[in-house]
């Protein structure tokens, strides 16, 4: 029998904590909660979670700083909760490597579905298919078994989602994908109306693997459509 996954819910609103705890526990998760940034860091230290649901508007230590500190320690999946008008914070979180984000107000069932999806992806990434082959295109090498990327002879450090996006595009050279298709194929859920998730990750990938990010050689924009990996 598998051990239930532990989810840490961080939000300063008691009702949000209570509702998410109830819905997550119904689906078999172990849940711990924190009402501010300090408590979140302490809870993650004493009982390391398998996933964190993190509100960005927190007292004591703001959510983005909590995010940075958690990310500096390990690659525990993090789902951000953001208010509708917090576009800047959401983009910053994506640039730091958030696994997903949910805009308030939200459906608790949607949160549970996203938690399951992110954990499923994290499990798959930790146990790659032994038959998966490394891809070499130009001076870029992407190895799904070691999740290692080499570009221009240098090892490139990518977040989990940056790697997933790069490998998916490299598996389909010259094929054009819309942002909605990339969200569905790489993130594992349908497009919810905000293309910034894909846009931010593409920009970060270009900064890391391209010799000249302003004039990308590999990850090309197809105007009015989306992106492709140019072989």
C-alpha positions in Angstrom: 0.0 0.0 0.0 1.5 3.3 -1.0 2.1 6.0 1.6 -0.3 9.0 1.2 1.4 12.1 -0.2 1.8 15.1 2.1 0.6 18.5 1.0 1.4 21.7 2.7 -1.2 24.4 2.3 0.0 27.9 2.9 -2.6 30.7 3.1 -3.5 33.4 5.5 -7.3 32.9 5.0 -8.6 30.3 7.5 -11.5 29.4 5.2 -9.1 28.6 2.3 -7.0 26.4 4.6 -10.1 24.6 6.0 -11.7 24.0 2.6 -8.5 22.8 0.9 -7.7 20.6 3.8 -11.1 19.0 3.7 -11.0 18.3 -0.1 -7.4 17.1 -0.1 -8.0 14.7 2.8 -11.1 13.3 1.0 -8.8 12.3 -1.8 -6.4 10.6 0.6 -3.7 13.3 1.0 -2.1 14.1 4.3 -2.4 17.8 4.9 -0.5 20.3 7.0 -1.2 24.0 7.0 0.5 27.3 7.6 -1.0 30.8 7.9 2.1 32.9 7.2 5.6 32.7 5.6 7.5 31.9 8.8 5.2 29.0 9.6 5.4 27.7 6.1 9.2 27.5 6.2 9.1 25.9 9.7 6.5 23.3 8.6 8.5 22.4 5.4 11.5 21.9 7.6 9.9 19.8 10.3 7.7 17.7 8.0 9.0 17.9 4.4 5.9 17.9 2.1 5.6 16.2 -1.3 3.9 19.4 -2.7 3.3 22.9 -1.5 0.2 25.0 -2.3 1.5 28.5 -1.7 -0.5 31.8 -1.6 1.7 34.7 -2.7 0.0 37.3 -0.4 1.3 36.3 3.1 2.1 38.1 6.3 5.6 38.1 8.0 7.4 36.7 4.9 5.9 37.3 1.5 5.0 34.3 -0.7 7.6 34.9 -3.4 10.4 35.0 -0.7 9.0 31.7 0.7 9.1 30.3 -2.8 12.7 31.3 -3.3 13.8 29.8 0.0 11.9 26.5 -0.7 13.4 26.3 -4.2 16.9 27.0 -2.9 16.6 23.8 -0.7 15.0 21.3 -3.1 12.8 20.7 -6.1 9.5 20.1 -4.1 6.6 20.9 -6.5 5.0 24.2 -5.8 1.6 25.4 -6.9 1.0 29.1 -6.5 -2.2 30.7 -5.5 -2.6 34.2 -6.9 -5.3 36.9 -6.9 -6.7 37.9 -10.3 -4.7 41.1 -10.5 -1.3 39.7 -9.4 0.0 39.3 -13.0 3.5 40.5 -12.1 3.8 38.1 -9.1 2.5 35.2 -11.2 5.1 35.8 -13.9 7.9 36.2 -11.3 6.8 32.9 -9.8 6.8 31.2 -13.2 10.3 32.5 -13.9 11.5 31.1 -10.6 10.2 27.7 -11.6 6.7 27.3 -10.2 5.1 24.0 -11.3 1.6 25.5 -11.7 -0.5 28.4 -10.6 -4.2 28.9 -9.7 -6.0 32.2 -9.8 -8.4 33.1 -6.9 -11.3 32.6 -6.6 -11.0 28.9 -7.5 -12.8 25.6 -7.2 -11.4 23.3 -4.5 -11.9 20.4 -6.9 -9.7 22.2 -9.5 -7.0 22.6 -6.8 -7.2 18.8 -6.0 -7.0 18.0 -9.7 -4.0 20.2 -10.2 -2.2 18.7 -7.1 -2.7 15.2 -8.5 -1.5 16.3 -11.9 1.7 18.0 -10.7 2.5 15.0 -8.4 1.9 12.6 -11.3 4.3 14.6 -13.4 6.9 14.8 -10.7 6.7 11.0 -10.2 7.1 10.4 -13.9 10.1 12.8 -14.0 11.8 10.9 -11.1 11.4 7.6 -12.9 12.1 8.2 -16.6 11.4 5.6 -19.2 14.5 3.5 -19.6 13.9 3.4 -23.4 13.7 7.1 -23.7 16.6 8.3 -25.9 18.8 11.3 -25.8 18.2 13.9 -28.5 21.0 15.8 -30.3 20.2 18.7 -32.6 23.0 21.0 -33.5 25.0 21.8 -30.4 22.1 21.0 -28.0 21.9 17.6 -26.3 18.8 16.6 -24.2 18.9 13.4 -22.2 15.6 12.4 -20.5 17.2 9.6 -18.5 19.5 12.0 -16.6 17.5 15.1 -17.3 20.7 16.7 -18.4 21.0 19.4 -21.1 24.2 20.3 -22.8 24.4 23.4 -25.0 27.5 24.7 -26.8 29.5 22.2 -24.7 28.2 23.6 -21.4 25.9 21.8 -18.9 22.7 23.9 -18.6 20.7 24.0 -15.4 16.9 23.9 -16.1 13.9 23.8 -13.8 11.8 20.6 -14.1 9.2 22.3 -16.3 11.8 24.0 -18.5 13.3 20.6 -19.2 9.9 19.1 -20.0 9.1 21.8 -22.4 12.5 21.6 -24.2 12.4 17.8 -24.5 8.8 17.9 -25.8 9.7 20.5 -28.5 12.9 18.7 -29.4 11.0 15.4 -29.8 8.9 17.1 -32.5 11.4 19.2 -34.6 9.9 21.7 -37.0 6.3 21.0 -35.7 4.5 24.1 -34.7 2.5 24.1 -31.4 0.1 26.7 -30.1 0.5 27.8 -26.4 -2.7 25.9 -25.6 -1.3 22.7 -27.1 1.9 23.1 -25.1 0.0 23.6 -21.9 -2.0 20.5 -22.6 1.0 18.3 -23.6 3.6 19.6 -21.2 1.7 20.9 -18.2 -1.1 18.3 -18.5 -4.1 20.5 -18.3 -6.2 22.5 -20.8 -5.6 26.1 -21.5 -7.2 28.4 -18.9 -6.8 31.7 -20.7 -3.3 32.9 -19.7 -0.5 32.3 -22.2 2.1 33.8 -19.9 3.0 30.3 -18.5 4.3 29.1 -21.8 5.7 32.6 -22.8 7.8 32.9 -19.7 9.2 29.4 -19.9 10.1 29.9 -23.6 11.9 33.1 -22.7 13.8 31.4 -19.9 14.8 28.5 -22.1 16.1 30.9 -24.8 18.2 32.7 -22.2 19.8 29.4 -21.1 20.4 27.5 -24.3 20.6 30.1 -27.1 23.8 31.8 -28.0 21.8 34.9 -28.8 18.4 34.8 -27.1 17.2 37.9 -29.0 17.8 35.9 -32.3 17.0 32.3 -31.3 18.5 29.5 -33.3 16.4 26.6 -31.8 13.2 27.7 -30.2 11.5 29.7 -32.9 8.4 31.8 -32.7 5.8 31.3 -35.4 3.9 34.5 -35.3 0.2 34.3 -34.7 0.5 30.5 -34.0 3.0 29.5 -31.3 6.5 27.9 -31.1 8.6 25.2 -32.7 12.0 23.6 -32.3 13.9 24.5 -35.4 16.0 21.6 -36.6 
